[in-house]
Amino acid sequence: MTGLTGLSRKHDAVLIVRDSDVIAAALRQALAEASPEERPGLERAAALVESAAAATDGRMRARWVRSRLASAGFTGDLASVSAVKALRKAEPDLSLLAAVRLQKDAVAFPE
């Protein structure tokens, strides 16, 4: 999930884009054509994609929040007001409501 884009208003929603099904299909095709030497690595990659595809929307939002906070240099408590401020500073188009909802996901789904 990448940053948000839009007009000059604040956003209350975050769009989650999942493309793991496309990646999984490409890996299955590669596995079907793979040499015996290539199979272990491709099988491991397929397992990782399946694991990522199984992640809930809340877990994906939590991962995104933690990555945005980390890139902003935030190292404090995820449940703090400072975390919401840092998230809104990192993503200025987020409304306060959206930032709080995202913060709740990050707290609910620890790494």
Summary of the structure (lengths in Angstrom):
residues: 111
radius of gyration: 17.5
end to end distance: 16.8
largest distance: 54.0
contacts: 278
relative contact order: 0.17
helix: 60%
strand: 2%
